[in-house]
Amino acid sequence: MKAPQVKQSTSGFSSALSRFVLLLLFRFLGGVLDFTGELNRYAIARATVRDSAAVQLCRDLVDALMGRFLQFDLRNGSLRKKYDSLKYTLKKMEGTLYELALTEGMGLKISSEAAMGEPPTGAGEVERGEEEDM
């Protein structure tokens, strides 16, 4: 005996499935755009210890994502607002790299190990000889 077959409207199911897939796609793209903001925070943290190579990698990744997002026709909406923040994130990273290049050019480069450890001795401290003069 055969099981009864239920005829379903495939057009309704197909339409709901395509809307669901589209919703997932928009959420994924929104997550990628949010990730670039977090990547900017990471790049700033690396810049504080003068790790220009890590900042450059972050900038390159954001630039590559920018190239991909330029292919989309984003209309007004939440995804467009997040895309606009991607442009500003790229600009901030380029500014950070520029500032790092300036400080390195002036000879203000410090090693990552020194930045993570104790402050250099004598920084902000009063020597014993000066203390007695006060």
Secondary structure, 3 states (H helix, E strand, C coil): CCCCCCCCCHHHHHHHHHHHHHHHHHHHHHHHHHHHHHHHHHHHHHHHCCCHHHHHHHHHHHHHHHHHHCCCCCCCCHHHHHHHHHHHHHHHHHHHHHHHHHHHHCCCCCCHHHHHCCCCCCCCCCCHHHHHHC
